[in-house]
């Protein structure tokens, strides 16, 4: 079976994990590290974009989740997690994103959970502008992960993006 489904923490989405991606035995399939061993760096600026609602430049922030220092692999796959909220509400700590990040990192991934411009109220949800602007922000997060690849030991050939609700929509819009 190429893509088994594993149980995730309560309140988070299910995740498909490829067994073919595993480079270190149990890595990517079963937890290699405990969730409390995950290293978190909060509020890292990954870019900035103009926020039309506030008529000002807005810093785009992410929280990064890493395996502990005992992880000696040269390269690790990366995941960008995008929260839901109808392009109106939410942030990088909502929708169980921190729990999902810890779940993935405990199995060998490097994960980031991002904030993005919430433009649903400004433009209205009958236009495609809120998802377009949010997708631009998600693309900036992927570019940032590529930029940090050497420092964070990310395999840029194994980057993915995902989320629930509006975050899933952005992931599909990402193209």
C-alpha positions as CSV (number, residue, x, y, z in Angstrom):
1,X,0.0,0.0,0.0
2,X,1.7,3.2,-1.2
3,X,-0.2,5.8,0.8
4,X,-1.5,4.6,4.1
5,X,-3.6,6.8,6.3
6,X,-2.4,7.3,9.9
7,X,-4.3,8.5,12.9
8,X,-3.6,12.2,13.7
9,X,-4.2,14.1,16.9
10,X,-7.8,14.8,17.8
11,X,-9.2,17.9,16.0
12,X,-6.7,17.7,13.1
13,X,-7.1,16.4,9.5
14,X,-5.9,13.0,8.4
15,X,-2.6,12.9,6.5
16,X,-1.5,10.6,3.7
17,X,2.2,9.7,4.0
18,X,4.2,8.0,1.3
19,X,6.2,5.0,2.5
20,X,8.5,5.5,-0.5
21,X,9.6,8.8,1.0
22,X,11.1,7.0,4.1
23,X,14.9,7.2,4.1
24,X,15.6,6.2,7.7
25,X,13.7,3.0,8.5
26,X,10.7,4.1,10.6
27,X,11.0,7.8,9.7
28,X,7.8,9.2,8.1
29,X,5.7,6.2,9.2
30,X,5.8,6.0,13.0
31,X,6.9,8.6,15.5
32,X,10.7,8.7,15.8
33,X,10.6,11.6,18.4
34,X,8.1,12.6,21.0
35,X,6.0,15.6,20.4
36,X,7.7,17.4,23.3
37,X,11.1,16.9,21.6
38,X,9.9,19.0,18.6
39,X,11.8,22.3,18.4
40,X,9.5,25.4,17.7
41,X,10.6,28.8,16.4
42,X,7.7,31.3,16.5
43,X,6.9,34.4,14.5
44,X,9.5,34.1,11.8
45,X,9.0,36.7,9.0
46,X,8.7,35.0,5.7
47,X,7.7,38.0,3.7
48,X,5.4,41.0,3.5
49,X,2.4,42.0,1.4
50,X,0.2,45.0,0.9
51,X,-3.0,44.7,2.9
52,X,-5.7,46.6,1.1
53,X,-8.1,46.5,4.1
54,X,-5.6,48.3,6.3
55,X,-3.9,50.2,3.5
56,X,-0.5,49.2,4.7
57,X,2.3,46.7,4.3
58,X,1.7,43.6,6.4
59,X,4.5,41.3,7.7
60,X,3.8,37.6,7.0
61,X,4.8,35.3,9.9
62,X,5.2,31.6,10.3
63,X,6.0,29.2,13.1
64,X,8.6,26.6,12.2
65,X,8.7,23.1,13.7
66,X,11.9,21.0,13.6
67,X,13.0,17.5,14.6
68,X,15.4,17.7,17.6
69,X,19.1,18.1,17.2
70,X,19.6,14.3,17.4
71,X,18.2,14.2,13.8
72,X,21.4,13.7,11.8
73,X,19.8,13.3,8.4
74,X,21.3,15.6,5.7
75,X,17.9,16.4,4.2
76,X,14.3,16.3,5.4
77,X,11.0,16.8,3.6
78,X,9.1,20.0,4.3
79,X,5.4,20.8,4.8
80,X,3.7,24.2,4.6
81,X,0.5,24.1,6.7
82,X,-2.3,26.6,5.9
83,X,-5.1,27.3,8.4
84,X,-8.8,27.6,7.4
85,X,-11.2,30.3,8.4
86,X,-13.1,31.4,5.2
87,X,-10.4,33.9,4.4
88,X,-11.8,35.9,7.3
89,X,-10.4,34.5,10.5
90,X,-7.8,32.2,12.0
91,X,-4.0,32.2,12.3
92,X,-1.0,29.9,12.3
93,X,-2.0,28.5,15.6
94,X,-5.7,27.7,14.8
95,X,-7.3,24.6,13.3
96,X,-5.0,22.3,15.2
97,X,-2.0,23.3,13.0
98,X,0.5,23.2,15.8
99,X,-0.7,19.6,16.7
100,X,-0.5,18.5,13.1
101,X,3.0,20.1,12.7
102,X,4.2,18.2,15.8
103,X,2.6,15.0,14.4
104,X,4.5,15.4,11.2
105,X,7.8,16.5,12.7
106,X,7.8,13.6,15.2
107,X,7.9,11.5,12.0
108,X,10.8,13.3,10.4
109,X,9.4,16.3,8.5
110,X,10.1,20.0,8.9
111,X,6.8,21.9,9.1
112,X,5.8,25.5,9.0
113,X,2.4,26.9,9.9
114,X,1.7,30.3,8.2
115,X,-0.3,33.4,8.7
116,X,-1.7,35.0,5.5
117,X,-3.7,38.1,4.7
118,X,-7.4,37.6,5.7
119,X,-9.2,39.6,3.0
120,X,-12.6,37.9,2.9
121,X,-14.4,40.7,4.7
122,X,-12.7,43.4,2.6
123,X,-13.4,42.0,-0.8
124,X,-16.3,39.7,0.0
125,X,-16.4,36.0,-0.6
126,X,-18.2,36.3,-3.9
127,X,-14.9,37.3,-5.6
128,X,-11.8,35.3,-6.1
129,X,-9.5,38.0,-4.7
130,X,-9.3,36.7,-1.1
131,X,-8.1,33.2,-2.2
132,X,-5.7,34.8,-4.8
133,X,-4.0,37.0,-2.2
134,X,-3.9,34.2,0.3
135,X,-2.3,31.9,-2.3
136,X,0.3,34.6,-3.1
137,X,1.2,34.5,0.6
138,X,1.3,30.7,0.6
139,X,3.7,30.8,-2.4
140,X,5.9,33.2,-0.5
141,X,6.1,30.7,2.3
142,X,7.2,28.0,-0.1
143,X,9.8,30.3,-1.5
144,X,11.0,31.1,2.0
145,X,11.3,27.3,2.8
146,X,13.4,26.9,-0.4
147,X,15.5,29.9,0.7
148,X,16.0,28.3,4.2
149,X,16.7,24.8,2.7
150,X,20.4,24.8,3.5
151,X,20.0,26.1,7.0
152,X,17.0,24.0,7.8
153,X,18.2,20.9,5.9
154,X,15.1,20.7,3.7
155,X,15.0,18.6,0.6
156,X,13.5,21.0,-1.9
157,X,12.4,18.1,-4.1
158,X,10.1,17.0,-1.2
159,X,8.1,20.0,-0.3
160,X,4.3,19.9,0.0
161,X,1.5,22.3,1.1
162,X,-1.8,21.4,2.8
163,X,-4.5,22.7,5.0
164,X,-8.2,22.4,5.8
165,X,-11.1,24.5,4.6
166,X,-9.7,27.8,3.2
167,X,-6.2,26.4,3.8
168,X,-7.1,23.4,1.6
169,X,-8.5,25.7,-1.0
170,X,-5.3,27.7,-1.1
171,X,-3.3,24.5,-1.4
172,X,-5.3,23.5,-4.4
173,X,-5.1,27.0,-5.9
174,X,-1.3,26.9,-5.4
175,X,-1.2,24.8,-8.6
